[in-house]
């Protein structure tokens, strides 16, 4: 299993077949068992991964750094503002050079629609080692893989007939990337879940992830619907995943965006809304959450919340992809 996908990039879950995603999930499950039981698993001794960050992170950075250490390797953290990338060095030159020094390059570049995914794919064209997407403008594949792992731990592997709601929620902090909801609708439609996407009219997702989600749903024989009513979306849900995201055209105009967002301050996940979902429904969020805005403390700290299990699974899925490809 280890090294079975050696050399493969992981930029979008859509780039991997169902069988490869299954292999990643199975590997993550085994690595989680070994981690929990203190069984050594140094599958990548002396290997180096470069972690390039154009944006901030808690979970992603630390799951990769802890993960590669547990696998016997080492991570170099690169704040790109302190590298020559800030002076305009190209993804081609950076990719060729870093891949000659180590064994994988991981990139977070998520704040500008139209830029991050393009940058990663350009680097992957030139780097002769795997390139990983630690979140771009289009997808956050390590997050959604951990989400699918978490959902299966709770509901089992056969998810047919279960409903996940991916809903916009209000947050005043900043225009959050669109990549998590986009990644969720693309991945969950492939693995048996009926997907309901809910958002106010201004918060449309990008055309291509929407097209892929529709196509995946049709192929898998599951439902994919879009609504503009958070209450209606929550009705009968097994999984609710409410989070904020920005408006594609307004990422460079935050004040204008916040003015629009303020119209929808009632898009919050609270106890009343949780009651609209099934009794055994779970609450998910990739974190960080804007407590008191996207979600109440009572929900995120309540018995239906699985956010810490979900965050922990970021470690095991990051390790799985590294162990399979590096
Ligand atoms: N969910 C997630 O990617 O968290 P960070 O932004 O802290 O990495």
py3Dmol code that shows the C-alpha trace and the ligand (Angstrom):
import py3Dmol

protein = """\
ATOM      1  CA  UNK A   1       0.000   0.000   0.000  1.00  0.00           C
ATOM      2  CA  UNK A   2       2.762   2.436   0.999  1.00  0.00           C
ATOM      3  CA  UNK A   3       4.293   4.043  -2.088  1.00  0.00           C
ATOM      4  CA  UNK A   4       1.590   2.557  -4.316  1.00  0.00           C
ATOM      5  CA  UNK A   5       0.883   5.928  -5.964  1.00  0.00           C
ATOM      6  CA  UNK A   6       4.480   7.130  -5.981  1.00  0.00           C
ATOM      7  CA  UNK A   7       4.950  10.387  -7.847  1.00  0.00           C
ATOM      8  CA  UNK A   8       1.253  11.322  -8.064  1.00  0.00           C
ATOM      9  CA  UNK A   9       0.134  14.911  -7.471  1.00  0.00           C
ATOM     10  CA  UNK A  10      -2.904  15.533  -5.247  1.00  0.00           C
ATOM     11  CA  UNK A  11      -4.354  18.852  -6.403  1.00  0.00           C
ATOM     12  CA  UNK A  12      -8.031  17.953  -6.582  1.00  0.00           C
ATOM     13  CA  UNK A  13      -9.879  14.849  -5.368  1.00  0.00           C
ATOM     14  CA  UNK A  14     -11.389  14.836  -8.850  1.00  0.00           C
ATOM     15  CA  UNK A  15      -7.919  13.988 -10.291  1.00  0.00           C
ATOM     16  CA  UNK A  16      -7.975  10.648  -8.419  1.00  0.00           C
ATOM     17  CA  UNK A  17     -10.206   7.695  -9.299  1.00  0.00           C
ATOM     18  CA  UNK A  18     -12.747   6.303  -6.823  1.00  0.00           C
ATOM     19  CA  UNK A  19     -10.367   3.373  -6.227  1.00  0.00           C
ATOM     20  CA  UNK A  20      -7.474   5.734  -5.444  1.00  0.00           C
ATOM     21  CA  UNK A  21      -9.612   7.742  -3.007  1.00  0.00           C
ATOM     22  CA  UNK A  22     -10.648   4.430  -1.366  1.00  0.00           C
ATOM     23  CA  UNK A  23      -6.973   3.477  -1.093  1.00  0.00           C
ATOM     24  CA  UNK A  24      -6.195   6.838   0.547  1.00  0.00           C
ATOM     25  CA  UNK A  25      -9.034   6.379   3.042  1.00  0.00           C
ATOM     26  CA  UNK A  26      -7.965   2.826   3.861  1.00  0.00           C
ATOM     27  CA  UNK A  27      -4.359   3.975   4.340  1.00  0.00           C
ATOM     28  CA  UNK A  28      -5.508   6.828   6.600  1.00  0.00           C
ATOM     29  CA  UNK A  29      -7.524   4.372   8.691  1.00  0.00           C
ATOM     30  CA  UNK A  30      -4.488   2.103   9.140  1.00  0.00           C
ATOM     31  CA  UNK A  31      -2.197   5.025   9.962  1.00  0.00           C
ATOM     32  CA  UNK A  32      -4.718   6.294  12.518  1.00  0.00           C
ATOM     33  CA  UNK A  33      -4.751   2.866  14.174  1.00  0.00           C
ATOM     34  CA  UNK A  34      -0.932   2.800  14.305  1.00  0.00           C
ATOM     35  CA  UNK A  35      -0.767   6.342  15.697  1.00  0.00           C
ATOM     36  CA  UNK A  36      -3.362   5.601  18.399  1.00  0.00           C
ATOM     37  CA  UNK A  37      -1.601   2.380  19.394  1.00  0.00           C
ATOM     38  CA  UNK A  38       1.947   3.752  19.351  1.00  0.00           C
ATOM     39  CA  UNK A  39       2.972   1.437  16.541  1.00  0.00           C
ATOM     40  CA  UNK A  40       5.984   2.927  14.719  1.00  0.00           C
ATOM     41  CA  UNK A  41       5.288   3.763  11.068  1.00  0.00           C
ATOM     42  CA  UNK A  42       8.404   5.454   9.731  1.00  0.00           C
ATOM     43  CA  UNK A  43       7.568   4.818   6.079  1.00  0.00           C
ATOM     44  CA  UNK A  44       9.322   7.918   4.726  1.00  0.00           C
ATOM     45  CA  UNK A  45      12.720   7.979   6.483  1.00  0.00           C
ATOM     46  CA  UNK A  46      14.828  11.051   5.666  1.00  0.00           C
ATOM     47  CA  UNK A  47      12.336  12.375   3.102  1.00  0.00           C
ATOM     48  CA  UNK A  48      11.739  16.114   2.814  1.00  0.00           C
ATOM     49  CA  UNK A  49       8.520  17.956   2.016  1.00  0.00           C
ATOM     50  CA  UNK A  50       8.402  21.700   1.319  1.00  0.00           C
ATOM     51  CA  UNK A  51       5.313  23.451   2.697  1.00  0.00           C
ATOM     52  CA  UNK A  52       4.703  26.729   0.882  1.00  0.00           C
ATOM     53  CA  UNK A  53       2.174  29.075   2.496  1.00  0.00           C
ATOM     54  CA  UNK A  54       0.675  32.145   0.797  1.00  0.00           C
ATOM     55  CA  UNK A  55      -1.895  32.286   3.649  1.00  0.00           C
ATOM     56  CA  UNK A  56      -2.245  31.504   7.336  1.00  0.00           C
ATOM     57  CA  UNK A  57      -2.928  28.043   8.788  1.00  0.00           C
ATOM     58  CA  UNK A  58      -3.221  26.082  12.005  1.00  0.00           C
ATOM     59  CA  UNK A  59      -4.504  22.599  11.089  1.00  0.00           C
ATOM     60  CA  UNK A  60      -2.956  22.224   7.650  1.00  0.00           C
ATOM     61  CA  UNK A  61       0.543  23.326   8.556  1.00  0.00           C
ATOM     62  CA  UNK A  62       0.674  21.318  11.766  1.00  0.00           C
ATOM     63  CA  UNK A  63      -0.929  18.156  10.406  1.00  0.00           C
ATOM     64  CA  UNK A  64       1.691  18.081   7.645  1.00  0.00           C
ATOM     65  CA  UNK A  65       4.605  18.920   9.948  1.00  0.00           C
ATOM     66  CA  UNK A  66       3.582  16.428  12.644  1.00  0.00           C
ATOM     67  CA  UNK A  67       2.632  13.867   9.994  1.00  0.00           C
ATOM     68  CA  UNK A  68       5.926  13.866   8.110  1.00  0.00           C
ATOM     69  CA  UNK A  69       7.844  13.696  11.408  1.00  0.00           C
ATOM     70  CA  UNK A  70       5.822  10.621  12.452  1.00  0.00           C
ATOM     71  CA  UNK A  71       6.584   9.076   9.052  1.00  0.00           C
ATOM     72  CA  UNK A  72      10.308   9.596   9.637  1.00  0.00           C
ATOM     73  CA  UNK A  73      10.798  12.580   7.351  1.00  0.00           C
ATOM     74  CA  UNK A  74      11.079  16.328   7.709  1.00  0.00           C
ATOM     75  CA  UNK A  75       9.128  19.440   6.598  1.00  0.00           C
ATOM     76  CA  UNK A  76      10.506  22.816   5.566  1.00  0.00           C
ATOM     77  CA  UNK A  77       7.986  25.555   6.313  1.00  0.00           C
ATOM     78  CA  UNK A  78       8.132  28.333   3.716  1.00  0.00           C
ATOM     79  CA  UNK A  79       6.346  31.616   4.361  1.00  0.00           C
ATOM     80  CA  UNK A  80       6.394  32.755   0.737  1.00  0.00           C
ATOM     81  CA  UNK A  81       6.544  36.422   1.758  1.00  0.00           C
ATOM     82  CA  UNK A  82      10.092  35.705   2.992  1.00  0.00           C
ATOM     83  CA  UNK A  83      11.132  33.786  -0.150  1.00  0.00           C
ATOM     84  CA  UNK A  84      12.060  34.985  -3.653  1.00  0.00           C
ATOM     85  CA  UNK A  85       8.489  34.197  -4.715  1.00  0.00           C
ATOM     86  CA  UNK A  86       7.660  37.560  -3.143  1.00  0.00           C
ATOM     87  CA  UNK A  87      10.060  39.113  -5.695  1.00  0.00           C
ATOM     88  CA  UNK A  88       8.248  37.304  -8.513  1.00  0.00           C
ATOM     89  CA  UNK A  89      10.236  34.056  -8.932  1.00  0.00           C
ATOM     90  CA  UNK A  90       8.178  31.774 -11.196  1.00  0.00           C
ATOM     91  CA  UNK A  91       6.410  28.550 -10.163  1.00  0.00           C
ATOM     92  CA  UNK A  92       8.491  26.801 -12.857  1.00  0.00           C
ATOM     93  CA  UNK A  93      11.856  27.790 -11.344  1.00  0.00           C
ATOM     94  CA  UNK A  94      10.661  27.266  -7.765  1.00  0.00           C
ATOM     95  CA  UNK A  95       9.201  23.862  -8.623  1.00  0.00           C
ATOM     96  CA  UNK A  96      12.237  22.547 -10.478  1.00  0.00           C
ATOM     97  CA  UNK A  97      14.633  23.682  -7.760  1.00  0.00           C
ATOM     98  CA  UNK A  98      12.654  22.554  -4.699  1.00  0.00           C
ATOM     99  CA  UNK A  99      11.902  19.174  -6.259  1.00  0.00           C
ATOM    100  CA  UNK A 100      15.655  18.702  -6.801  1.00  0.00           C
ATOM    101  CA  UNK A 101      16.188  19.215  -3.043  1.00  0.00           C
ATOM    102  CA  UNK A 102      13.447  16.960  -1.671  1.00  0.00           C
ATOM    103  CA  UNK A 103      10.552  14.606  -2.264  1.00  0.00           C
ATOM    104  CA  UNK A 104       7.296  16.653  -2.406  1.00  0.00           C
ATOM    105  CA  UNK A 105       6.006  20.227  -2.527  1.00  0.00           C
ATOM    106  CA  UNK A 106       2.776  21.278  -0.833  1.00  0.00           C
ATOM    107  CA  UNK A 107       1.167  24.664  -1.450  1.00  0.00           C
ATOM    108  CA  UNK A 108      -1.549  26.781   0.180  1.00  0.00           C
ATOM    109  CA  UNK A 109      -2.633  29.569  -2.172  1.00  0.00           C
ATOM    110  CA  UNK A 110      -6.327  30.175  -1.554  1.00  0.00           C
ATOM    111  CA  UNK A 111      -7.199  33.831  -1.259  1.00  0.00           C
ATOM    112  CA  UNK A 112      -7.460  35.045  -4.858  1.00  0.00           C
ATOM    113  CA  UNK A 113     -10.003  33.419  -7.192  1.00  0.00           C
ATOM    114  CA  UNK A 114      -8.318  32.387 -10.433  1.00  0.00           C
ATOM    115  CA  UNK A 115      -4.777  32.193  -9.019  1.00  0.00           C
ATOM    116  CA  UNK A 116      -4.016  29.342  -6.602  1.00  0.00           C
ATOM    117  CA  UNK A 117      -5.061  26.311  -8.617  1.00  0.00           C
ATOM    118  CA  UNK A 118      -3.354  27.708 -11.722  1.00  0.00           C
ATOM    119  CA  UNK A 119      -0.144  28.278  -9.746  1.00  0.00           C
ATOM    120  CA  UNK A 120      -0.124  24.712  -8.375  1.00  0.00           C
ATOM    121  CA  UNK A 121      -0.803  23.123 -11.737  1.00  0.00           C
ATOM    122  CA  UNK A 122       2.009  25.163 -13.286  1.00  0.00           C
ATOM    123  CA  UNK A 123       4.385  24.068 -10.544  1.00  0.00           C
ATOM    124  CA  UNK A 124       3.280  20.439 -10.957  1.00  0.00           C
ATOM    125  CA  UNK A 125       4.055  20.679 -14.704  1.00  0.00           C
ATOM    126  CA  UNK A 126       7.708  21.371 -13.911  1.00  0.00           C
ATOM    127  CA  UNK A 127       8.382  19.691 -10.560  1.00  0.00           C
ATOM    128  CA  UNK A 128       9.415  16.058 -10.883  1.00  0.00           C
ATOM    129  CA  UNK A 129       8.111  15.260  -7.379  1.00  0.00           C
ATOM    130  CA  UNK A 130       4.479  15.197  -6.176  1.00  0.00           C
ATOM    131  CA  UNK A 131       2.713  18.529  -5.707  1.00  0.00           C
ATOM    132  CA  UNK A 132      -0.039  18.723  -3.074  1.00  0.00           C
ATOM    133  CA  UNK A 133      -2.853  21.254  -2.734  1.00  0.00           C
ATOM    134  CA  UNK A 134      -3.052  22.451   0.878  1.00  0.00           C
ATOM    135  CA  UNK A 135      -6.027  24.648  -0.219  1.00  0.00           C
ATOM    136  CA  UNK A 136      -6.460  26.717  -3.336  1.00  0.00           C
ATOM    137  CA  UNK A 137      -9.245  28.852  -4.762  1.00  0.00           C
ATOM    138  CA  UNK A 138     -11.022  25.787  -6.198  1.00  0.00           C
ATOM    139  CA  UNK A 139     -10.528  22.821  -3.845  1.00  0.00           C
ATOM    140  CA  UNK A 140      -9.253  21.827  -0.402  1.00  0.00           C
ATOM    141  CA  UNK A 141      -8.723  18.105  -1.044  1.00  0.00           C
ATOM    142  CA  UNK A 142      -6.987  17.220   2.239  1.00  0.00           C
ATOM    143  CA  UNK A 143      -9.907  18.765   4.134  1.00  0.00           C
ATOM    144  CA  UNK A 144     -12.646  17.000   2.189  1.00  0.00           C
ATOM    145  CA  UNK A 145     -10.816  13.672   2.381  1.00  0.00           C
ATOM    146  CA  UNK A 146     -10.677  14.050   6.178  1.00  0.00           C
ATOM    147  CA  UNK A 147     -14.372  14.994   6.121  1.00  0.00           C
ATOM    148  CA  UNK A 148     -15.299  11.868   4.172  1.00  0.00           C
ATOM    149  CA  UNK A 149     -13.190   9.763   6.550  1.00  0.00           C
ATOM    150  CA  UNK A 150     -15.057  11.299   9.522  1.00  0.00           C
ATOM    151  CA  UNK A 151     -18.493  10.768   7.963  1.00  0.00           C
ATOM    152  CA  UNK A 152     -17.661   7.097   7.292  1.00  0.00           C
ATOM    153  CA  UNK A 153     -16.401   6.607  10.853  1.00  0.00           C
ATOM    154  CA  UNK A 154     -19.808   7.771  12.075  1.00  0.00           C
ATOM    155  CA  UNK A 155     -22.255   6.392   9.511  1.00  0.00           C
ATOM    156  CA  UNK A 156     -20.273   3.506   7.985  1.00  0.00           C
ATOM    157  CA  UNK A 157     -19.018   3.095   4.433  1.00  0.00           C
ATOM    158  CA  UNK A 158     -22.416   2.788   2.754  1.00  0.00           C
ATOM    159  CA  UNK A 159     -23.673   6.374   2.694  1.00  0.00           C
ATOM    160  CA  UNK A 160     -26.425   5.851   0.132  1.00  0.00           C
ATOM    161  CA  UNK A 161     -29.615   7.693   1.116  1.00  0.00           C
ATOM    162  CA  UNK A 162     -27.841   9.948   3.615  1.00  0.00           C
ATOM    163  CA  UNK A 163     -28.139  13.702   3.143  1.00  0.00           C
ATOM    164  CA  UNK A 164     -25.369  16.262   3.612  1.00  0.00           C
ATOM    165  CA  UNK A 165     -26.148  19.980   3.657  1.00  0.00           C
ATOM    166  CA  UNK A 166     -23.341  22.285   2.570  1.00  0.00           C
ATOM    167  CA  UNK A 167     -24.622  25.687   3.600  1.00  0.00           C
ATOM    168  CA  UNK A 168     -23.303  29.223   3.531  1.00  0.00           C
ATOM    169  CA  UNK A 169     -23.225  30.919   6.951  1.00  0.00           C
ATOM    170  CA  UNK A 170     -22.541  34.494   7.983  1.00  0.00           C
ATOM    171  CA  UNK A 171     -19.069  35.505   9.215  1.00  0.00           C
ATOM    172  CA  UNK A 172     -17.751  39.025   9.740  1.00  0.00           C
ATOM    173  CA  UNK A 173     -14.034  38.090  10.017  1.00  0.00           C
ATOM    174  CA  UNK A 174     -12.904  37.879   6.356  1.00  0.00           C
ATOM    175  CA  UNK A 175     -13.983  36.584   2.940  1.00  0.00           C
ATOM    176  CA  UNK A 176     -13.279  32.896   3.402  1.00  0.00           C
ATOM    177  CA  UNK A 177     -12.224  30.860   0.336  1.00  0.00           C
ATOM    178  CA  UNK A 178     -14.828  29.008  -1.714  1.00  0.00           C
ATOM    179  CA  UNK A 179     -12.695  25.871  -1.878  1.00  0.00           C
ATOM    180  CA  UNK A 180     -14.247  23.906   1.018  1.00  0.00           C
ATOM    181  CA  UNK A 181     -17.869  23.990  -0.206  1.00  0.00           C
ATOM    182  CA  UNK A 182     -16.651  23.399  -3.767  1.00  0.00           C
ATOM    183  CA  UNK A 183     -14.488  20.472  -2.673  1.00  0.00           C
ATOM    184  CA  UNK A 184     -17.367  19.023  -0.663  1.00  0.00           C
ATOM    185  CA  UNK A 185     -19.926  19.097  -3.468  1.00  0.00           C
ATOM    186  CA  UNK A 186     -17.411  17.505  -5.860  1.00  0.00           C
ATOM    187  CA  UNK A 187     -16.317  14.702  -3.513  1.00  0.00           C
ATOM    188  CA  UNK A 188     -19.473  13.837  -1.570  1.00  0.00           C
ATOM    189  CA  UNK A 189     -21.542  13.375  -4.743  1.00  0.00           C
ATOM    190  CA  UNK A 190     -19.134  10.549  -5.694  1.00  0.00           C
ATOM    191  CA  UNK A 191     -19.500   8.580  -2.479  1.00  0.00           C
ATOM    192  CA  UNK A 192     -23.223   7.953  -2.125  1.00  0.00           C
ATOM    193  CA  UNK A 193     -24.393  11.081  -0.324  1.00  0.00           C
ATOM    194  CA  UNK A 194     -27.327  13.213  -1.463  1.00  0.00           C
ATOM    195  CA  UNK A 195     -25.966  16.767  -1.440  1.00  0.00           C
ATOM    196  CA  UNK A 196     -27.962  19.937  -0.780  1.00  0.00           C
ATOM    197  CA  UNK A 197     -26.116  23.194  -1.354  1.00  0.00           C
ATOM    198  CA  UNK A 198     -27.711  26.231   0.323  1.00  0.00           C
ATOM    199  CA  UNK A 199     -26.680  29.857  -0.074  1.00  0.00           C
ATOM    200  CA  UNK A 200     -28.107  33.352  -0.549  1.00  0.00           C
ATOM    201  CA  UNK A 201     -28.305  34.268  -4.245  1.00  0.00           C
ATOM    202  CA  UNK A 202     -25.049  36.302  -4.254  1.00  0.00           C
ATOM    203  CA  UNK A 203     -22.938  33.395  -2.951  1.00  0.00           C
ATOM    204  CA  UNK A 204     -22.836  31.195  -6.052  1.00  0.00           C
ATOM    205  CA  UNK A 205     -19.924  28.757  -6.323  1.00  0.00           C
ATOM    206  CA  UNK A 206     -17.621  28.629  -9.364  1.00  0.00           C
ATOM    207  CA  UNK A 207     -19.066  27.171 -12.575  1.00  0.00           C
ATOM    208  CA  UNK A 208     -16.580  24.305 -12.996  1.00  0.00           C
ATOM    209  CA  UNK A 209     -16.957  22.706  -9.518  1.00  0.00           C
ATOM    210  CA  UNK A 210     -20.752  23.032  -9.936  1.00  0.00           C
ATOM    211  CA  UNK A 211     -20.590  21.288 -13.309  1.00  0.00           C
ATOM    212  CA  UNK A 212     -18.414  18.515 -11.855  1.00  0.00           C
ATOM    213  CA  UNK A 213     -20.752  18.050  -8.872  1.00  0.00           C
ATOM    214  CA  UNK A 214     -23.792  17.735 -11.167  1.00  0.00           C
ATOM    215  CA  UNK A 215     -21.945  15.229 -13.360  1.00  0.00           C
ATOM    216  CA  UNK A 216     -20.680  13.212 -10.367  1.00  0.00           C
ATOM    217  CA  UNK A 217     -24.175  13.076  -8.863  1.00  0.00           C
ATOM    218  CA  UNK A 218     -25.695  11.864 -12.100  1.00  0.00           C
ATOM    219  CA  UNK A 219     -23.013   9.195 -12.496  1.00  0.00           C
ATOM    220  CA  UNK A 220     -23.418   8.015  -8.888  1.00  0.00           C
ATOM    221  CA  UNK A 221     -27.225   8.180  -8.969  1.00  0.00           C
ATOM    222  CA  UNK A 222     -27.462  10.590  -6.025  1.00  0.00           C
ATOM    223  CA  UNK A 223     -29.275  13.924  -5.612  1.00  0.00           C
ATOM    224  CA  UNK A 224     -27.581  17.292  -5.958  1.00  0.00           C
ATOM    225  CA  UNK A 225     -29.853  20.285  -5.331  1.00  0.00           C
ATOM    226  CA  UNK A 226     -29.283  23.990  -4.765  1.00  0.00           C
ATOM    227  CA  UNK A 227     -31.596  26.041  -2.515  1.00  0.00           C
ATOM    228  CA  UNK A 228     -31.563  29.560  -1.050  1.00  0.00           C
ATOM    229  CA  UNK A 229     -33.199  28.712   2.279  1.00  0.00           C
ATOM    230  CA  UNK A 230     -31.092  27.418   5.179  1.00  0.00           C
ATOM    231  CA  UNK A 231     -34.100  26.069   7.106  1.00  0.00           C
ATOM    232  CA  UNK A 232     -35.445  24.129   4.139  1.00  0.00           C
ATOM    233  CA  UNK A 233     -31.961  22.711   3.507  1.00  0.00           C
ATOM    234  CA  UNK A 234     -31.604  21.438   7.098  1.00  0.00           C
ATOM    235  CA  UNK A 235     -34.893  19.476   6.961  1.00  0.00           C
ATOM    236  CA  UNK A 236     -34.114  15.773   7.347  1.00  0.00           C
ATOM    237  CA  UNK A 237     -30.332  16.168   7.038  1.00  0.00           C
ATOM    238  CA  UNK A 238     -27.891  13.568   8.390  1.00  0.00           C
ATOM    239  CA  UNK A 239     -24.905  15.896   8.151  1.00  0.00           C
ATOM    240  CA  UNK A 240     -24.864  19.682   8.265  1.00  0.00           C
ATOM    241  CA  UNK A 241     -21.757  21.596   7.179  1.00  0.00           C
ATOM    242  CA  UNK A 242     -22.553  25.332   7.460  1.00  0.00           C
ATOM    243  CA  UNK A 243     -19.673  27.709   6.802  1.00  0.00           C
ATOM    244  CA  UNK A 244     -18.975  31.099   5.346  1.00  0.00           C
ATOM    245  CA  UNK A 245     -17.425  31.874   1.972  1.00  0.00           C
ATOM    246  CA  UNK A 246     -16.880  34.978  -0.130  1.00  0.00           C
ATOM    247  CA  UNK A 247     -18.351  36.237  -3.391  1.00  0.00           C
ATOM    248  CA  UNK A 248     -16.111  35.302  -6.337  1.00  0.00           C
ATOM    249  CA  UNK A 249     -16.197  38.785  -7.915  1.00  0.00           C
ATOM    250  CA  UNK A 250     -15.643  40.656  -4.607  1.00  0.00           C
ATOM    251  CA  UNK A 251     -12.542  39.092  -3.049  1.00  0.00           C
ATOM    252  CA  UNK A 252     -10.624  42.289  -3.869  1.00  0.00           C
ATOM    253  CA  UNK A 253     -13.427  44.510  -2.452  1.00  0.00           C
ATOM    254  CA  UNK A 254     -13.874  43.298   1.156  1.00  0.00           C
ATOM    255  CA  UNK A 255     -15.951  46.268   2.361  1.00  0.00           C
ATOM    256  CA  UNK A 256     -18.497  45.827  -0.419  1.00  0.00           C
ATOM    257  CA  UNK A 257     -18.591  42.080   0.302  1.00  0.00           C
ATOM    258  CA  UNK A 258     -19.142  42.577   4.031  1.00  0.00           C
ATOM    259  CA  UNK A 259     -22.059  44.932   3.302  1.00  0.00           C
ATOM    260  CA  UNK A 260     -23.775  42.175   1.335  1.00  0.00           C
ATOM    261  CA  UNK A 261     -22.946  39.534   3.960  1.00  0.00           C
ATOM    262  CA  UNK A 262     -24.578  41.656   6.682  1.00  0.00           C
ATOM    263  CA  UNK A 263     -27.969  41.181   4.982  1.00  0.00           C
ATOM    264  CA  UNK A 264     -27.736  37.499   5.898  1.00  0.00           C
ATOM    265  CA  UNK A 265     -26.730  37.558   9.571  1.00  0.00           C
ATOM    266  CA  UNK A 266     -29.545  35.123  10.338  1.00  0.00           C
ATOM    267  CA  UNK A 267     -27.688  32.402   8.372  1.00  0.00           C
ATOM    268  CA  UNK A 268     -26.307  30.871  11.569  1.00  0.00           C
ATOM    269  CA  UNK A 269     -26.256  27.256  12.719  1.00  0.00           C
ATOM    270  CA  UNK A 270     -28.085  27.323  16.050  1.00  0.00           C
ATOM    271  CA  UNK A 271     -30.015  24.829  18.187  1.00  0.00           C
ATOM    272  CA  UNK A 272     -33.338  25.680  16.531  1.00  0.00           C
ATOM    273  CA  UNK A 273     -31.919  24.863  13.093  1.00  0.00           C
ATOM    274  CA  UNK A 274     -30.219  21.684  14.333  1.00  0.00           C
ATOM    275  CA  UNK A 275     -33.678  20.463  15.378  1.00  0.00           C
ATOM    276  CA  UNK A 276     -34.778  20.640  11.725  1.00  0.00           C
ATOM    277  CA  UNK A 277     -32.168  18.014  10.858  1.00  0.00           C
ATOM    278  CA  UNK A 278     -32.456  14.362  11.908  1.00  0.00           C
ATOM    279  CA  UNK A 279     -32.083  13.647  15.620  1.00  0.00           C
ATOM    280  CA  UNK A 280     -28.791  11.807  15.046  1.00  0.00           C
ATOM    281  CA  UNK A 281     -27.472  14.447  12.608  1.00  0.00           C
ATOM    282  CA  UNK A 282     -23.885  15.615  12.976  1.00  0.00           C
ATOM    283  CA  UNK A 283     -22.494  19.141  12.776  1.00  0.00           C
ATOM    284  CA  UNK A 284     -19.262  19.611  10.816  1.00  0.00           C
ATOM    285  CA  UNK A 285     -16.940  22.566  10.135  1.00  0.00           C
ATOM    286  CA  UNK A 286     -13.425  22.611   8.694  1.00  0.00           C
ATOM    287  CA  UNK A 287     -12.438  25.278  11.278  1.00  0.00           C
ATOM    288  CA  UNK A 288     -11.617  27.936  12.181  1.00  0.00           C
ATOM    289  CA  UNK A 289     -15.269  28.826  12.837  1.00  0.00           C
ATOM    290  CA  UNK A 290     -16.559  32.308  13.634  1.00  0.00           C
ATOM    291  CA  UNK A 291     -18.286  31.377  16.894  1.00  0.00           C
ATOM    292  CA  UNK A 292     -21.429  33.382  17.542  1.00  0.00           C
ATOM    293  CA  UNK A 293     -21.802  34.121  13.817  1.00  0.00           C
ATOM    294  CA  UNK A 294     -21.440  30.959  11.704  1.00  0.00           C
ATOM    295  CA  UNK A 295     -22.426  28.766  14.641  1.00  0.00           C
ATOM    296  CA  UNK A 296     -23.482  29.121  18.267  1.00  0.00           C
ATOM    297  CA  UNK A 297     -21.284  27.749  21.061  1.00  0.00           C
ATOM    298  CA  UNK A 298     -24.156  25.458  22.041  1.00  0.00           C
ATOM    299  CA  UNK A 299     -23.978  23.700  18.658  1.00  0.00           C
ATOM    300  CA  UNK A 300     -20.218  23.591  18.069  1.00  0.00           C
ATOM    301  CA  UNK A 301     -19.586  22.463  21.664  1.00  0.00           C
ATOM    302  CA  UNK A 302     -22.697  20.274  21.761  1.00  0.00           C
ATOM    303  CA  UNK A 303     -23.207  16.531  21.404  1.00  0.00           C
ATOM    304  CA  UNK A 304     -23.834  16.621  17.642  1.00  0.00           C
ATOM    305  CA  UNK A 305     -20.570  18.373  16.831  1.00  0.00           C
ATOM    306  CA  UNK A 306     -17.726  16.257  15.417  1.00  0.00           C
ATOM    307  CA  UNK A 307     -15.345  19.118  14.641  1.00  0.00           C
ATOM    308  CA  UNK A 308     -12.424  17.832  16.710  1.00  0.00           C
ATOM    309  CA  UNK A 309     -12.627  14.319  15.269  1.00  0.00           C
ATOM    310  CA  UNK A 310     -12.761  15.952  11.843  1.00  0.00           C
ATOM    311  CA  UNK A 311      -9.724  18.137  12.607  1.00  0.00           C
ATOM    312  CA  UNK A 312      -7.782  15.149  13.954  1.00  0.00           C
ATOM    313  CA  UNK A 313      -8.449  13.248  10.743  1.00  0.00           C
ATOM    314  CA  UNK A 314      -6.525  15.955   8.877  1.00  0.00           C
ATOM    315  CA  UNK A 315      -3.388  14.363  10.384  1.00  0.00           C
ATOM    316  CA  UNK A 316      -4.206  10.841   9.257  1.00  0.00           C
ATOM    317  CA  UNK A 317      -5.282  11.803   5.738  1.00  0.00           C
ATOM    318  CA  UNK A 318      -2.231  14.041   5.207  1.00  0.00           C
ATOM    319  CA  UNK A 319      -0.013  11.140   6.273  1.00  0.00           C
ATOM    320  CA  UNK A 320      -1.876   8.753   3.973  1.00  0.00           C
ATOM    321  CA  UNK A 321      -1.334  10.898   0.877  1.00  0.00           C
ATOM    322  CA  UNK A 322       2.334  11.476   1.758  1.00  0.00           C
ATOM    323  CA  UNK A 323       2.943   7.774   2.438  1.00  0.00           C
ATOM    324  CA  UNK A 324       1.262   6.720  -0.819  1.00  0.00           C
ATOM    325  CA  UNK A 325       2.934   9.229  -3.125  1.00  0.00           C
ATOM    326  CA  UNK A 326       6.339  10.352  -1.801  1.00  0.00           C
TER     327      UNK A 326
END
"""
ligand_1 = """\
8
LIG
N -9.311 23.653 7.960
C -8.122 24.212 7.700
O -7.600 24.111 6.584
O -7.548 24.831 8.760
P -6.292 25.796 8.704
O -6.703 26.999 7.890
O -5.988 26.149 10.122
O -5.157 25.079 8.035
"""
view = py3Dmol.view(width=600, height=400)
view.addModel(protein, "pdb")
view.setStyle({"model": 0}, {"cartoon": {"style": "trace"}})
view.addModel(ligand_1, "xyz")
view.setStyle({"model": 1}, {"stick": {}})
view.zoomTo()
view.show()
